[in-house]
Amino acid sequence: VIRGQVLSIKEREFVQAARAMGGQPLYIIIRHVLPQTATYVIISATLSVPSFIVAESVLSLIGLGIQQPDPSWGNMLSLATNASIIVLQPWLIWPPALLIILTVLAFNLLGDGLRDALDPRSLSR
């Protein structure tokens, strides 16, 4: 998405005019391209964080992610789903599961809010 934005901005009139006036490529990138793509970079990064959190949790849950003794929500879920623990202390599965759900939901809402607030097409409406 970001690469497509940069390629389309690179062909716009103001970038062509800056290039025709002898602007250096670094100057054109910093002055013209980055301000136009900054919102897309921020939104893309914010919306990709939840998938990283879920991927880490799932990998740690099945034993392929972060290893003990390093803490992670996937490790906490893995320990809580142990057969003897789930029978004796079933409430141990709820805190890491709820925190994963709440964090993913919060980042998704943050990304949606940033997209609505920073989208240049929605500013004219």
Beta strands, then each sheet from edge to edge (+ up, - down):
end
